[in-house]
Amino acid sequence: MVFVAGVDEAGRGPLIGPMVVAIACAGEAKLRRLEGLGVRDSKLLTPARRERLRRVLEQLLDYFAVRVVQPEEVDRAVQGLSFGNLNELELSLMAELIQQALERVSVEKVYVDSPDPLPERFGRRLSQRVGTRVEVVAESHADSKYVIVSAASIIAKTERDRIIRELKSTYGDFGSGYPSDPKTREFVKRWIEREGSLPPIVRKSWSTLERL
């Protein structure tokens, strides 16, 4: 049986909360079932629909895994203290997930949603990391082109959504968590005024904080 994998991330841009990278693996027959279930880019689905599909994917996929990247790890990458930049961090995390998957499933091809505006370059570098056992195809907007990447997109997004709900239950409602959200900016501003420090759940390397 031929297995393929898809890799995608959720939460690259927010000021608050983690980034999540996910991999999904399936054989040809299951790929056709995924298409019939309406699996597509998570951004095109409602939160309720994503959660329902997540439960189906957990039962249907031959393998899946997530890597949760906390704000401090994102900061180290952005500030050049660990991987040089966020793309380098994603490259390393994707390679890690692919190598782990290869230990479990005989994946022949992996499709990746490229964070690099030059997908061919990203795909070539990722292929060098994971070796010749698997063909790597990196494309922009791969989550809207390949159902297996859509599946990874749903897993990553639902995982992050669950974490965000937990954070809100602890810290209060901070809105979407994106820098452009006035509610998010107001949450951070009031926290700084009240505590004299930054909330522990923010990415301290984001330029939004300098303005606040």
Number of C-alpha atoms within 10 A of each C-alpha: 10 12 18 23 31 29 32 30 28 24 19 17 14 20 26 26 25 26 23 26 27 27 29 32 30 25 18 12 11 16 21 12 13 22 15 9 12 13 27 24 23 24 15 11 15 10 15 10 14 23 19 12 22 21 11 13 21 14 9 16 17 17 16 21 18 20 18 19 18 16 21 17 18 24 19 19 20 21 15 13 11 15 18 13 16 21 17 18 19 25 19 15 19 23 20 14 20 25 16 13 19 16 9 11 17 18 21 16 17 23 25 29 26 25 20 18 10 12 17 16 13 23 23 14 14 22 19 12 16 19 12 10 13 18 18 25 20 25 20 16 16 22 27 18 15 20 24 33 32 28 34 34 32 31 32 28 27 22 21 22 19 11 16 19 13 12 16 12 10 9 14 11 15 19 15 15 23 18 17 12 14 13 16 19 21 14 17 23 18 14 15 14 10 10 9 10 11 17 17 12 17 20 25 21 17 18 11 15 16 8 8 11
